[in-house]
Amino acid sequence: MLRPARPQVPQAIARQMAADHERFKAGLPVPLEKYVQETYGIDLSSEYAGLAIKNPFGKASGQLSLAMHQVERDATAGLGFVVLKTVIAQNEAGVQSMQEWAIPETRMKVERIRGADGSLGWTVTWKGRGWHKSLASYLNFFREALAIGNAATMLIVPSCKYHLPSPGEKQWRVEEYEFTTRTLLRVWRDAGNKGAMPLEKDFSPTLAGSSRAAQKQKILEWLATVPDLIHRAVEPDSVKVGLKIFNSMFNDEFQLEMLELAHRRSPARADFLVYANRLFDPDKVFLGKKGVAYGGPDLSARNLSVLKAWRQRECALSATGRSAAPLPISGTGDIGSGRMAAEYLLQGCGSFQIHTLFQLPNSEFAMNVGSKIDRALHRLFFDPEEGFLAWLCHLRKAFGWPAQMNVRQMAEFC
């Protein structure tokens, strides 16, 4: 964890941050990145899936990224990227093997949660899963979101849940991979995007508690096979496949085994990773459903511990040639402050996906105007003690980072 308890920055910078924190309660500077560069000498630009983003903060896939008014607010506030709600793959005839995940959202509950170490955090509980409308409606949404995102220099990323064979099931529904990937790519191209389309393959936290994920070998088969099926569905170098690694019901050693497999030298491996979505409680009941996903301090504690252990293992594997170059990682899980984002940065994450913070009560934010996204970004960037800028200044001095380093380079340097 970051030490000391408070960021150590020069007094002049501390005064500037305190003044900015107070001043920007009435509204963030526009463009934010230019102000930060000119005032603090910090380049907020980074990468997601190897693609440039103006700042490292984005919205994770979920019920906050399933409608145009949400994407419009995200663009206005200045997010670096948005991952859309997960669509359930289908074949050309409309058949979905993972249809049980196409469940509409019901009431969401935002509540405090205490971690194993006694620290307090927040979690959101809901019953819904993936996109429950038609693929055609998702494609229209994707198309409109791309228009908004391109105009605002905000990367828009589709998320998809493809067929995953259960234990005992040997066949892969390849036609789902082919039809859905090609259809999404067509929309991406029609929007004027010439580069590769980033695509998150969703391994949802609810999957952890299902019978499909009951065997370690089956999970490893998924990770080894899925990237190749998506890549083969379209022409080479047209899709950047990201695996959203889930927190399995097995121990941390198995999490490391998953990461090792994802990094193994292979032309079929993924292009980037998202690490790692929520924990799963098989005994908790919500709205009559037993078994729900949750977040909070235990989630970030596990994620950071595994990522730290992985960085150590990856160095050893690279030395023996068993691992290729490290994949870009987008961190997610309990990122409710700039300090926590900096913790993920120190473990090699160049971007940060947020969900719960965007749903907290307004009373939790110092900013008194704007959307929840505006208020969250104010807190993430400008909080004098917990903000990302304060901790970047602290880390830059501690590590001797050159002034010209951007966030992606900082993640690689750590």
N, C-alpha and C positions, 0 to 999 in steps of 0.2 A: 504494500500500500504506500501511497505517497507520504513522504515525511519531509518537513515537519507538518504540524497540524494546520498551519496557515502558510500561504505562499510568501516567500521571501523576495520582495521586489524593492527597487530603489524608492525612496520616499516620494520623489517627483512623480513616478509612475503610479504609486499608490494613491496619491492625491488626484491624479487625472482619472483613475478608474472610479474613485468615489464620486467625483463630479459627474462623470459620464453616467454612472449608475443612476444618479438622481435626475439628471437632465433627460435621459432617454426613457424615463417613466412615462413621458408624454408622447413617445413615438421614437422608433429606431431611426438611425441615420440611413439615408438612401443615396447611393448604394452602400450597404454596410461594409462590404469588403474593401472599398476604396478608403473609407474613413479609418478602418482598422489599420490598413497599410500606412496611411499618412500619419496617423497619431501614435501608433505603437510599433511601427516597423515590422508588422507580422503579416505574412502572406497566407491567407486562409485557404487558398486554392488547394485542391487535393484530387484524388481519383476514386472512382467507384468502378470496379470491374475493368480497370485500366483506362476508363474514359474520364475526361476532365470534368470536374465539378467546381463551382465557384467557392463553396465552403463545405465543410465535412458533415454538416447536420442534415439528416433526411428523415422522412416518415416511413416507418416500417409498414409492411403489408397488413391490412386489417380493416376493421369496420370504419376507420377514419379515412380510408382511401378508396371509397366505392361510389362516390358521387362527384359531379363536376363542381358543385359549390365548394366542396372541400379542397379540390385541386386548385381552384381559383384563389382561395384564401392562402393556401400554401405558397403559391407563386407571389402573391402580394406581400406576404410576410418576408419572403426571401429564403426559403429552404433551398438547399443545394440539390436535392433529389427527392423523389417520391416513388415508393414501390406500391403499385396498385394492389387491390384486393386479389386474392388468389382465385384464378379461374380453374374449373375442373376440366381436364382434357377429355376429348371425345373423338370418336372416329367420324368419318364422313357421313355416316348414317345417323349420327347424334347419340350413339351409345356411349355411356360413361361408366367405366368399370369402378371408379371411385365415387360413385354418386352419393354414397352415404355421407360424404364431406360437403355436399352442396346443400347446406342447411342455412336458412335465413337467420339473421341476428334477432335475438330477443332482448329483453331488458339487460342493461349492463350495470354492474355494481362496482363503484370505485371505493376502495376501503384501505385503511391502514393495515399494515402487516408487520410483524416483528420477526426479525431474522434470528438464526440460532445464536448469533453473537450478542443478541440483545438490542441491536440497532433497529430503528423504525424506518419503514419505507411505505411504498404504496403498491397496490396490485389492482388489476381490473379483471373482473370475472364476467363472462358472458357465455351463452349457449351456442351461438352460431359458429359456423366453420367457414367454408369457402363461398364463392359467388354462386348464388342459387338461381339466377336468371339464365337466359339463353346465352350461348356463345356469341350469337349475333349482337346481343345487347352489350356484351363485354367488348366486342370489337369496336362498336360505336363509341363506347366510353373511352377506350384506349385511343382511338383516333382523335377525339375531342381533347383528351388530356394532353396528347402530344402537341397539339396546336398551342395550348396554353403554356406548356412547359418550354417549347422551343422559343416562344416569344419572350419568356422570362429567363432564359438560360438556366432552366431547372430540368435536370434529367428525369425522364419518366421511364419507369421500369415495370414491365409486366411480370406477374408471378403466376406459376402454374403448378397444379398437382396432377401428375401423370400416373398411369397405372403402376402399381407396385405389387408384384406377386406375393401372395401369402405363403407361409411355410407349407410345403407340400405342393405348391403350385409352381410348375416349371416354365410355363409359357409366359412370354411378355406380350402385351397388347401393343405391338409395334405401330399399328395403324393409328393409335391415339397420338403417339409421339409425332408421327409424320404429318397428320392432318392438322393438328393444333399448332405445331411449331410453324409450319408453312403459312398458316392463316395469320398468325400474329406477325410474322416477318413481312407479309404482304402489306399489312397496315403500317408497319414501321417504315417501309420503303415508300409507300404512297404519301407519307407525311414529309417526304423530302430528306430523310436521313440516309446518308450514303454509307456510313460506317456500320460495323457489326452491332446487332441489337443485343443489349444485355437482357438476360432472362434468369429470374430466380426459380429454381426448382424447389418447391416448398415441401419440406418434411415437417409437417405441423406438429406442435407439442401434443395434440390429442392422439397422434399416431403412436406416441410412446406408450400409451396405455392400451393400445389395441392389440388384438391377437396377431396382427401382421408383423409387429415388431418384437415378438416374443423370443426370437432366436437370433443370437449374435451373427451367425453365419449368413442369415438372410439379409440382415441390415448391411453387412459388408458387400454382399452381392448387389444390393441396390446402388451403393455408392460407386461400385466399380462399373456398373452397367449403364446407369442413367445418363451420364454425360455423353457417352458414345452414341446412344440412341437419339439424343437430341441433335448432336452434331451431324449425324448421318442423315437426318431428316431433311437437311437443307444443304446448299452448296458450301464448300469449305470457307471458313473464316467469316461467315455471315451472322453467326450468333455467338455471344459470349455467355457460356453456361455457368451459373453460380449455384452451388449447393448450399441450401440453408440447413446447416447441420442442426439436428435437434438434440436436446438433452435426453438421452435414453434412460431407461429404468435400471441400467447396469452401472457399474462403478466408473470412476474417473479413468482408470486404466483403459477401459474400453473406449471412452471418448478419445483418448490419445491414439488408440488403434484406428479409429475412424479417420482422424486427421492424418495419420501416417498413410493410410490407403489413398486418401484424396490427393496427397502430394506425390504419390509414387510415380516414377518415370513411366510415362505412357502417352502416346499421341492421342489417346481417348480421354485423358483426364479433364476435369473441370478447369475453367478459366479463372474462377475466383470463388471465395467462400463467404458465407454469412455465418457468424458464430456469436451466440447460439440462442435459439428461442427458448420459450418459457419451460419451467419445471412442470411436472405433472403429479397431481395428488389423486391416486386411484380411489381414495375413500371419501373425499369431500363431495357433498351433494349441493347442487345449485339448480333451482327451478325443476326439481324432480329428477335431475340427471346426476348419476353418481360417477365421479371421476372428472376433474376439471384441471385446467392449466392455471398456473399462478406465477407471479414475479416477485419483485422485492429484493431485499438484501441477500437472501440465500442464492438467488439467481446470479447476481453479479459476482458474489463470492466464488461460486463454482466456476463460472465462466472464466474469470480472471486467473483462478488457480490452474485450470486446465491449459489456458493459453500460455501462461508462464512456463508450465512444465513442457508444453509443446515446443516452445522456442528453444529450450535447452536440448530437447531430443532432436529437433530439426537440425541443429548445428552438428550434432554427432552423426546423423544420417547423411548430411551433405558431405561430410568429410570422407565417408565411405562410398559415396556415389549412389546410395540407395534412395536419395530424395532429389528431385529436380529443384529448380529455383522456387523459393517460397511463393505461394499464391497470394494475391491481394486479398485482404480480409476486411469485411465490413462488420464492425462490432455491434451487438445489440444485447439488451438485457439490463434493466434497472438503470438506464442512463437518465438520471433526473437532475444532474448538475454538470457544469463544465469540469469540475474536479473528477467526476466519474468518467467522463469522456477522456480526460487525460490519462486515467488509469488504463483504459482500453488502448489508447495511443501507445503507451509504454509497452504494451504487449503486441504491438505490430499492426494495429487496426488503423487504417487511413480514412475511414468514414464511420459514422455512427448513426444507427437507426433507432428512432424513438417512437414510442407509442403511449405508454401510461402517462408521461409528463403532460402530454397534450390534452389530458382529460381531467386534470386536477381542478379542484374548486378555485375560483378566482382569488379567494382569500389567501391562497398559497403563493401568490405572485406579488412582487413589489410594483410592477407596472400596472397602471390603473386605467389604461385604455387599450383598444385593439382586440384582436382575436386571441384565442388560447395560444395559437402559434406565435403571434407577436410577443405575448407575455413570456412564453417559454424561451424564446430566443434571447430576450432581454436578460432573463435569469441565467441562461447558459453562457452567454458571452460576458456580461458586464458585472455580475455579482463580484464585489471586491475580494471576497474570501473563497467562494466556491466556483467562480466563473472560469471559463476556458482561457480567456485572455490572461488572467492573473497567473494561472498555472503554466501557461506557455512561457510567459516571461520568467517565471521561476525556473522552469526546466531548461530554457535556453541558456540561462546563466550557469545552472548546475552542470550541464553537459557541454557547454561551450559551443552550442550550435551557431553556425554562421548566420548572419542576419538575413541572407537571401533564401534560406530554407523555407519551403512551404510545408503544409501539414503532412502531405504524403511523404516527403523526404524525411521529416521528423520521425514518422512511423517506421521507415526503413532503417533509420540511424539507430533507433533504440536497441 
